[in-house]
Amino acid sequence: MNFNPSNRFYNYLLLLGLMLFSVWANAKDQFAEQTLRAGFYTRAFQGFSTEDIEISVKLFSEELGKNANIQTSVTVFDDITLMRNAFEQGEINFVVASALTLATDFDNSLLADGFKLIVSAEPPNSLIVLTRKNEELDSLNSLRGQRLALVEYDPMADLYMDYLTLSSFNKSYQASFKEIRREKKAHLVILKLFFDQVDVICVYKNTYRLAIDLNPQLLSKIQIISELNNIPQGLGLFHKNVSTAFRERVISESLKLDTYARGQEFLQLFKSDKAVRASLADLETSKQFYSDYQRVKKAK
């Protein structure tokens, strides 16, 4: 038998081509399915454990989908690479994560409109830096060497603090504070500041407003000294290959959540009272801030 290396190489290329075509065809078929296959990135939800999302959020989402006659499934991810790959391959067609994660970890050309949950009476969410009043902690320059507390996982807060300290002290935030504490939930971070256990914190403004509603005395002791405006804490966007008609159907049903009891319970789970349309424009502030941060970091 004659051995022809060129034939073997040709057969290898043919097999590889068939495999890639099969993957592409399968993904295309999946995007054509009229089902909502949502992927939730667990680290985007402060105060929720993986178990909370896998049980409560999954149950609510799939039940609400059933009520709207939309077949719905929820997959929970704690690895952003796995989530991105599943999205690109069509295993999921809707991704829920922080604005920063969607802006920097996903190919934005693959994203399309979706929806987000908001507190309707409040302006768009912001990140804020808080200190106590009357302790000469009224400016960024006064924070050097103080005690900082942050939520256990909030990449935007970490980047914001790093941006501020690089701009003010030419040092990373890790090198700028004598102590950095982490808490799983934002309200615990706020309480640590209130009870003098730390000197500066960075949380989302809507979280702070909620804490004030529960404990009005916070206003007498805590002040905002810096703010990064219009930073959505989380939102969900579709894959662009999902049909426009199906996307609009899901978005339309989502905007009705506040009109019936079960939908209101779902909103309360996320400390929200309304769903509104989300688009790529919701990522612009995060993208611009990330670009500014990279510029400042490079300059130092």
C-alpha positions as CSV (number, residue, x, y, z in Angstrom):
1,M,0.0,0.0,0.0
2,N,1.4,3.4,-1.0
3,F,1.5,6.1,1.8
4,N,0.8,9.6,0.5
5,P,1.3,12.2,3.2
6,S,-0.5,14.8,1.1
7,N,-3.7,12.7,1.0
8,R,-3.6,12.2,4.7
9,F,-3.2,16.0,5.3
10,Y,-6.1,16.6,2.9
11,N,-8.3,14.2,4.7
12,Y,-7.4,15.8,8.0
13,L,-8.4,19.2,6.7
14,L,-11.6,17.8,5.3
15,L,-12.5,16.2,8.6
16,L,-11.7,19.4,10.5
17,G,-13.8,21.4,8.1
18,L,-16.8,19.0,8.5
19,M,-16.5,19.3,12.3
20,L,-16.4,23.1,12.2
21,F,-19.4,23.2,9.8
22,S,-21.3,20.9,12.2
23,V,-20.6,23.2,15.2
24,W,-21.6,26.2,13.1
25,A,-24.8,24.5,11.8
26,N,-25.8,23.4,15.3
27,A,-25.3,26.9,16.7
28,K,-27.4,28.3,13.9
29,D,-30.2,25.8,14.6
30,Q,-30.1,26.7,18.3
31,F,-30.4,30.4,17.7
32,A,-33.4,29.7,15.5
33,E,-35.2,28.0,18.4
34,Q,-37.9,30.1,19.9
35,T,-36.8,29.5,23.5
36,L,-35.2,31.8,26.1
37,R,-32.0,30.1,27.3
38,A,-30.6,32.5,29.9
39,G,-27.2,32.4,31.4
40,F,-26.7,34.1,34.8
41,Y,-23.2,35.1,36.0
42,T,-23.3,34.5,39.7
43,R,-20.6,37.1,40.6
44,A,-22.7,39.9,39.2
45,F,-25.3,39.6,42.0
46,Q,-24.1,41.0,45.3
47,G,-25.9,39.4,48.2
48,F,-26.9,36.3,46.2
49,S,-25.2,33.0,46.7
50,T,-24.9,30.5,43.9
51,E,-27.5,28.5,45.6
52,D,-29.9,31.5,45.7
53,I,-29.6,31.9,41.9
54,E,-29.8,28.2,41.1
55,I,-32.9,27.8,43.2
56,S,-34.8,31.1,43.6
57,V,-33.9,32.9,40.4
58,K,-34.0,29.8,38.2
59,L,-37.4,28.8,39.7
60,F,-38.9,32.3,39.3
61,S,-37.5,32.8,35.7
62,E,-38.8,29.5,34.4
63,E,-42.2,29.9,36.1
64,L,-42.6,33.4,34.7
65,G,-41.6,32.1,31.2
66,K,-44.2,29.4,31.5
67,N,-46.9,31.9,32.5
68,A,-46.0,33.9,29.3
69,N,-46.0,30.8,27.2
70,I,-42.2,31.2,26.5
71,Q,-40.1,28.1,27.1
72,T,-37.4,29.2,29.5
73,S,-34.3,27.6,31.0
74,V,-31.7,29.1,33.2
75,T,-28.0,28.1,33.5
76,V,-25.9,29.5,36.3
77,F,-22.2,30.2,35.6
78,D,-19.4,31.2,38.0
79,D,-16.7,31.1,35.2
80,I,-17.1,33.9,32.7
81,T,-15.1,32.1,30.0
82,L,-17.5,29.1,30.1
83,M,-20.4,31.5,29.9
84,R,-19.0,33.4,27.0
85,N,-18.3,30.2,25.1
86,A,-21.8,28.9,25.7
87,F,-23.2,32.2,24.4
88,E,-21.1,32.2,21.3
89,Q,-22.0,28.6,20.5
90,G,-25.7,29.1,21.0
91,E,-26.1,27.0,24.2
92,I,-27.5,30.1,25.8
93,N,-29.0,33.0,23.9
94,F,-29.4,35.6,26.7
95,V,-26.7,36.7,29.2
96,V,-27.2,38.4,32.5
97,A,-24.1,40.0,34.1
98,S,-22.7,43.4,35.2
99,A,-22.3,46.1,32.7
100,L,-18.5,45.9,33.0
101,T,-18.4,42.2,32.4
102,L,-20.6,42.5,29.3
103,A,-18.6,45.5,28.0
104,T,-15.1,43.9,28.5
105,D,-15.6,40.1,28.5
106,F,-18.0,39.7,25.6
107,D,-17.8,40.5,21.9
108,N,-20.1,43.4,21.8
109,S,-20.9,42.9,18.1
110,L,-22.8,39.7,19.1
111,L,-25.0,41.5,21.6
112,A,-28.5,42.8,21.1
113,D,-31.3,44.6,23.1
114,G,-32.6,43.0,26.3
115,F,-33.9,44.3,29.6
116,K,-32.7,45.4,33.0
117,L,-34.4,45.8,36.4
118,I,-34.5,49.2,38.0
119,V,-35.9,51.3,40.9
120,S,-38.2,53.5,38.8
121,A,-38.2,56.4,41.3
122,E,-34.4,56.7,41.3
123,P,-32.0,58.0,38.6
124,P,-29.6,55.5,36.9
125,N,-27.4,53.7,39.3
126,S,-24.0,55.0,40.3
127,L,-20.9,53.9,42.2
128,I,-20.2,56.1,45.3
129,V,-17.3,56.5,47.7
130,L,-18.5,57.0,51.3
131,T,-16.8,58.3,54.4
132,R,-17.9,59.5,57.8
133,K,-18.7,63.2,58.4
134,N,-16.7,65.5,60.5
135,E,-13.6,63.3,60.6
136,E,-11.5,65.2,58.0
137,L,-12.2,62.6,55.4
138,D,-13.9,64.9,52.9
139,S,-11.6,64.5,49.9
140,L,-9.8,61.8,48.0
141,N,-6.4,63.1,49.2
142,S,-7.5,62.5,52.8
143,L,-8.0,58.8,52.2
144,R,-4.4,57.7,52.0
145,G,-3.5,55.2,54.7
146,Q,-7.1,54.8,55.9
147,R,-9.1,51.5,56.2
148,L,-11.1,50.5,53.2
149,A,-14.0,48.0,52.9
150,L,-15.4,46.6,49.6
151,V,-17.9,43.9,48.7
152,E,-16.2,40.5,48.2
153,Y,-16.6,40.5,44.4
154,D,-17.3,43.8,42.6
155,P,-14.8,44.4,39.8
156,M,-16.2,47.8,39.0
157,A,-15.8,49.1,42.6
158,D,-12.2,47.7,42.7
159,L,-11.4,49.5,39.4
160,Y,-13.0,52.7,40.6
161,M,-11.0,52.7,43.8
162,D,-7.8,51.9,41.8
163,Y,-8.5,54.7,39.3
164,L,-9.0,57.2,42.2
165,T,-5.8,56.2,44.1
166,L,-3.7,56.1,40.9
167,S,-5.0,59.5,40.0
168,S,-4.5,61.0,43.5
169,F,-1.5,59.1,44.9
170,N,0.2,57.4,41.9
171,K,-0.4,54.1,43.8
172,S,-2.7,51.2,43.4
173,Y,-5.6,51.0,45.9
174,Q,-4.0,47.9,47.5
175,A,-0.9,50.1,48.3
176,S,-2.9,53.2,49.3
177,F,-4.8,51.8,52.3
178,K,-3.4,50.3,55.5
179,E,-6.2,47.8,55.6
180,I,-8.7,46.4,53.1
181,R,-11.6,44.3,54.3
182,R,-14.1,42.3,52.2
183,E,-17.8,41.5,53.0
184,K,-20.2,39.3,51.0
185,K,-23.0,41.9,51.2
186,A,-23.0,45.6,50.6
187,H,-25.1,46.5,53.6
188,L,-22.5,45.0,55.9
189,V,-19.9,47.2,54.3
190,I,-22.1,50.2,55.0
191,L,-22.5,49.2,58.6
192,K,-18.8,48.8,59.1
193,L,-18.4,52.4,58.0
194,F,-21.2,53.6,60.3
195,F,-19.7,51.8,63.3
196,D,-16.2,53.1,62.8
197,Q,-14.7,49.7,61.8
198,V,-13.5,51.1,58.5
199,D,-13.0,54.7,57.1
200,V,-14.0,54.5,53.5
201,I,-16.2,52.3,51.3
202,C,-17.4,52.0,47.7
203,V,-20.9,50.7,47.0
204,Y,-23.7,51.2,44.5
205,K,-25.9,54.2,45.2
206,N,-29.2,52.3,45.0
207,T,-27.8,50.0,47.7
208,Y,-27.0,53.0,49.9
209,R,-30.5,54.5,49.3
210,L,-32.0,51.2,50.4
211,A,-29.9,51.2,53.5
212,I,-31.0,54.7,54.3
213,D,-34.6,53.7,54.0
214,L,-34.1,51.0,56.6
215,N,-31.7,53.1,58.8
216,P,-32.3,56.9,58.3
217,Q,-29.7,57.7,61.0
218,L,-27.0,56.8,58.4
219,L,-27.5,60.2,56.8
220,S,-26.4,61.9,60.0
221,K,-23.0,60.2,60.0
222,I,-22.1,59.2,56.4
223,Q,-21.3,61.4,53.3
224,I,-20.6,60.8,49.6
225,I,-17.2,62.2,48.5
226,S,-17.0,60.8,45.0
227,E,-19.4,59.4,42.4
228,L,-19.2,57.5,39.1
229,N,-22.5,58.1,37.4
230,N,-24.7,55.9,35.2
231,I,-23.2,52.4,35.9
232,P,-25.8,49.7,35.6
233,Q,-25.2,47.1,38.3
234,G,-26.6,44.3,36.0
235,L,-28.6,43.8,32.9
236,G,-29.5,41.1,30.4
237,L,-28.8,41.2,26.6
238,F,-29.7,38.8,23.8
239,H,-27.4,37.3,21.2
240,K,-27.9,39.2,17.9
241,N,-28.7,35.9,16.0
242,V,-31.9,35.5,18.0
243,S,-34.8,36.5,15.8
244,T,-36.0,40.1,16.3
245,A,-39.6,39.0,16.7
246,F,-38.7,36.6,19.5
247,R,-36.5,39.1,21.3
248,E,-39.2,41.7,21.2
249,R,-41.8,39.2,22.5
250,V,-39.6,38.4,25.5
251,I,-38.7,42.1,26.2
252,S,-42.4,43.0,26.0
253,E,-43.4,40.3,28.5
254,S,-40.5,41.4,30.8
255,L,-41.8,45.0,30.8
256,K,-45.0,43.7,32.3
257,L,-43.5,42.2,35.4
258,D,-44.7,45.0,37.7
259,T,-48.3,44.5,36.7
260,Y,-48.9,41.1,38.4
261,A,-48.1,39.6,41.8
262,R,-45.6,36.9,40.7
263,G,-43.7,39.3,38.6
264,Q,-43.6,41.8,41.5
265,E,-42.1,39.1,43.7
266,F,-39.4,38.5,41.1
267,L,-38.6,42.2,41.0
268,Q,-38.4,42.3,44.8
269,L,-35.9,39.5,44.7
270,F,-33.6,42.0,43.0
271,K,-34.7,45.0,45.1
272,S,-36.3,46.5,42.0
273,D,-39.8,47.6,41.0
274,K,-39.7,47.7,37.3
275,A,-38.1,46.2,34.1
276,V,-37.1,48.5,31.2
277,R,-35.5,47.9,27.9
278,A,-31.7,47.6,27.9
279,S,-29.4,48.1,24.9
280,L,-25.7,48.4,24.0
281,A,-25.9,52.1,25.0
282,D,-26.1,50.8,28.6
283,L,-22.5,49.6,28.3
284,E,-21.0,52.8,27.1
285,T,-20.3,54.4,30.4
286,S,-18.6,51.2,31.7
287,K,-16.6,51.0,28.4
288,Q,-15.5,54.6,28.7
289,F,-14.5,54.3,32.3
290,Y,-12.5,51.1,31.6
291,S,-10.7,53.0,28.8
292,D,-10.0,55.9,31.1
293,Y,-8.8,53.5,33.8
294,Q,-6.4,51.7,31.4
295,R,-5.0,55.1,30.3
296,V,-4.3,56.2,33.9
297,K,-2.8,52.8,34.8
298,K,-0.5,52.9,31.8
299,A,0.6,56.4,32.5
300,K,1.7,55.4,36.0
